[in-house]
Structures are given as structure tokens and as C-alpha cells.
């Protein structure tokens, strides 16, 4: 829980912390969304389970996922790379080939960055985007009666990580989902356009970088209402069930790094979405989160959340 503790300290220390809290900060005066993530060797990746080209693509996608969660079209990134002395020029070349592959796919530009020495590999990317339309996106925007939905399967990335830690290379689908997750840029655009066309002013949305359970917890506490979730409706790769018959449910809820979108949207708009790409898993109830319920949720969250420290 150190991350939450540190965030509380930051919020109390800064005179104005109004832009902190969602996946991206929306800079209204410039009509831009901005986000930054850092990946650290030994915490977020291991060089003996990935290569520079793949690592670069994941690093870019992780940041574009935040823009997708904010309903923003990606435009630019800046990239800071800190490297130990034993890294050779081939790593740098292959890393930037991976960056080029990722930015070319999404039609964005690298707008600078920094190179420094370090004791291990650190990758820090700032991504800048522009909102697709006037629909307001925040973790706090869910309302009673909204449909709770996902853009894809969960638990597969965590399953892939466990397989890699065991020295295994199959099932390949789980390994790939961990090493090279996709940013749901196109699906974000569809959600935003559908909401706009249905005259929906606000939606709640975030990505599942820290796990599906984490996203549901933050969206629920953000709006102050309990969520009614149908666990059996949550999409899951059959390979995860086969590889981890005793653990797959826990991995699905709390594994992290799936980078799918979790969103709450008015029923009128959800009905317009393609049900083969967007999956209903529940409904926002009209039951408020009481103090007693909040204490129970907080305890469960503390026990299960992905630890950044």
C-alpha cells in the first residue's frame, strides 16, 4: 500500500493536486491529455525474459493505454532511458527500433527525451494526446444503473509472468500477453464516439494495468456506489484455466498488466457497442458504500493489490 500512502502525502503536500488521480491529466487550457509511466528493471521486467525490441514496444503501449483510458488520441511521446555501463549499443539500437515500430503503428511522434547512466535499466515515457470529443472521462463518473464493461480478457498477462518465472515458454498466448500487451486505442475511440452519438456527457473509465480487481475497486469507490458483478461473464482465455486450474480466478481478478479498458457507461450507449468486442460484466447499483463496507473493501484491496514497492 506504499503507493497509496505516498499519493496521499503528495496530495496533502501540493497546494493544487486537482490534476492528480486519473490515468491522465487533462490540461483544459491546451485541450491536451498527458501521462507518464516508468518501467524499472527487476520490478516491471527482466532482461532474461524479454528483448530490447519487445520491451520498447511494451513501454510505449503502457503509456498509450493511459491515454486510451482517458478517451484521448495519442499524438506524441517523450522518452527517457537510463542504462547501466554493461549495456551495449545493440540494446539501444534494438530498443529504438521497437519504439519506431510502436509509434508507426499508432501514427505518433517521438518529441525528445533524455539518456543517462544508472545501476539498471529505467524507462520513463511521457505521452501526450488530445480528447476525441467533449465526453468527460474520470474514475469518479459512474452512476447508478450504468453498465460495467471490459474490452478483453484478464489474468493472461499475470499467467504469462508466472510461466516465465518457471522457465516455461508455453502457452504462447499467455507469454505474449505479458511481454507485448496492446493499448486499446481503437476501442477507446469507439467508446468515446458511441457515448457522444448517444448524447452521454460523462463516462467512468480506466485501464487494468494493476488488475481488474483494482480497477473495479477504484471505479466503485470513486463514484461511491457498490458494483454488482457477474464473475462468470468476465472473459478469460481458456489457456489460463488450463495452465493454472487452481489459481486462474485469482490471476484474473488481481494479476495486473492486462491493459484492457474497464468502463462504466449509460445503458443506451452500451447497447450500441459490438458485444463481441465489449463485454458486460455487471451494473452499478444504487447502494452507496457505507463506512463499514468501505473498511471491508479496503482490507481486501490491501491484501490483493499489485505492489509497486
N, C-alpha and C positions, 0 to 999 in steps of 0.2 A: 504493500500500500504506500510505499515511499513516494511514488509518482503523485498520488493524490495529496499526500501531505505537503510535498514541495509545491504543487499547484496552489494549494491553499495559502502557503506562505507568500507565493508570488502575487496572488490576487490581493492579499492584505497589504503587501508592501508597495505595490504600484498605486499611484494616485488615480490612474484611469486604467482599469483592466477590462473595459467593456468589449474589447475585440477578442478576448481570450475565452475559449470554451468549446467552440465548434471545430470541425475538421479544418476549416479555412476561416480567415478573417476577411470580411467584406469591407473594402475601402470605398465608402459611398461617394466621396468626392472625386474619385477616379473611375468609379464603376468597375473595380477590379477585385478579384479574389486572390489571396496569397496564402501560401502554406510552406512549411519547412519540416523535413524529417531527416534524421541522422541514423545511419546504419553503422554498427560497430562490430569489427571482427571479434569473435568469441562470444558476442551477445546475440547478434542477429544473423550471423553467417559464419561458416567455417571454410577456409580456403581449400581444405582437403575434400570437400563435398561439392564444390562448385568451381566454376572457372570465371575469369575476368569478364568475358563477353556476356555470359548469362547473368552474372552479378550486376553488371551495369544496367542491363535491361530491367531487372527486378528493382533496382534502386530508383530508376525513373518511374516505373509503374506504381511503386508505393506512393510516390508524391502525386502522380496524376489521379490515383484513387481518391485522394483527399479532395481534389478539385471536382471529381465526379460526384462525390458525396455532397458537395456544396452547390451542385447544379450549375457548374461553370465549365466553359470550353477552355481547354488548355492552350496557352499561347507561347510561353517562354519558361525556361528553367535557367537557374544559375547553379553551378556545381563546384563544391569544394572537396578536394581529395587529399587526404593526409596519409602518407606512406612511410613504412619503415625502410631502413637502409638496404635490407636484403631483397627488396622488390626490384625486379629488373625492368628495362624499358618495354619488353614484350607485354608485361602485365598492363602497363599504361596504354600501349597501342591497342591491345585487345579490349581493354575496358572502354576506351573511347569509340571503338568500332561498335561495341554494344550500345553505347549511348546514341551513336548515329542511327543504328537500327531502330531504336525505340522512338527517337524524335521524328524520324522519317515516317514511321507508321502513323503517327498522330498529327503530322504536319506542324510541329512546333520548332522553335529555335533555341539554341544554347546562347545565352546572353552574358556569358562571363563566368567567373568563379575564382577559385584560389587553389594553389598547390603548396603543401607544407610537409615537413617531416613529422614523424610520430613513432610511437613504440609499436603500433599495429595499424591496420587499415581502418580509416574512418571515411565515410562517405556522407556528405551533407548536401542536400539539394533543396533549393527554394523554387517552388513552382508558382507561376502567375497565370491567371485565367480571367475570363470575362463571363458573367452570368448570361445564360441563354435567353432569359426573359425576366419579367417582373415578379415571377412567383418567388415568394420568400421561403428560404430553406434554413431550418435550425433544428437542433436536437430537442428543442422545447415546444415545437409547433403541433405535436399530436393532440387530437381532441377526441372525446368520447364518440364511438361509432366509426372511427377511421379503420380502414383495412391495414393490417400489418403484413408486409410482404418482403420478399427477398428476390435477388437476381440470380441466385445459383446455389450449388451445393456447399455444405460446410463440413469441416473436420478433415478434409482431404490433405490440406497443407500440413496440419499437425501430424497426420498419419505418415506423410512423406518424410517429415523430420525424424520421426521415431524409427522409420525404416533405415534412413541414412545413418542414424546413430548406432544401429545394429549391424551396419556393414552390408545392408541389403540394397538391391537395385530394382526390385520389383515389389508390387505392381507399379509399372512405369507411370501410370496416370497420377498416382499419389506423389511420386517423386517430382514429377514435372510441375504439379500444382504448388509444391513448396518452393522449388528452385526458380520457377518462372511464372508467377501469378500474373493475371491480366487485370488492367484497370478497366472498370466498366464505364468507359467514356460514352460509347454509343447508347447504352441503356440509360445512362443518366440523361442524355439528350432527349430520349423518347419519353421518359418520366416527366421531365420539365415541360415538353411540348404538349403532352397529354393533359397535364394539370392546367396549363394555360388555356388550351382549347375548351376545357370544361369549366373555365372561369373559377378555378380553385386558386385562392390567393396565397395559401400557406401549406407547406408540407414539412414533415419531420423526416430527416434522412441523415445517415452516417454510414461509414464503411465498417466492415467487420474485421479490421486489422488486429484487434485484441480479442477477437472471439465473438461468436453470435450471442452468447450469454451476456457479455459485456455490453454489446450494442443494445440489446433489449433492455437491460438494466438502466442504461443511461437515457434511452429514449423514454422509458416509463417514468423514471424519477424526474426527468426533465419536464414532462407535462403534468406530473402529479397524479396520474391515473394508473390503475393496475391493468396489465395486459392479459387477455385470455388467449393462450397459445395452444394450438393443436400440434403436439410434438410429432405425431405420425405424418403430418403434412409437410414437414421440413425436408427439402430434397437432400439426398445423400448418395454418394457414389457407392454402388454395391461392393466395389473393391475394398472400401474402408471396412464394411461389415465383415467381409471375408478375412481380411488381414488382421483385424482386431475385434474378434467376436465378443470379447468381454469389456472392451474399452471404447467402442465406437461412439456410444451415446455421449460419454464424457468428452471425447475429442470433438464431436460435432458441436457441442454447446460451448466449450471453453478452450479449444485448441488454438485458435488465432491464426492470423496471416492468410485468411482466405480472400480478403479484399473484395468481397461482394458488397452490394448495397443493401442496407436494411432500411425500409422506409414505411412511414405511416401516411396514408393518403385517403382522401374522401372516396367513398364507395363509388360515386358517379364516375370518377376518373379511373379508378382501378378496373371497372367493368370494360373500359376501352382498351386496356392493355392486353397484349398477347399472353395467354395463360401458359404457353409453352416456354416462355422466357421470364415471366414474372410470376412468382409463386405466393399465393395467400397462405399465411401460417397462423393467422389469428385476427383478433379485433381488439381495439382499445375499449376497455369497459368504462362504465360511468361511476366506478367505485374509486374514490380517492385513496391515496396512500396515506394511511394514518401513521402516527409516530411509532406505534408498536410494530406495524407491518414494515416500516422503514428500517427498524432495528434488525428485524429478521433478514430482510433483503441485504442490508449492509454486511451482515455476518457471512451470508452465503457468498456475496460478491468478494469479500476479503479473502475467503478460503479458495476461491476458484480463479480469480482474475490472473491474467498473464502478468508476470513480474518483470518490469523493465530494469530493476536494480538487483 
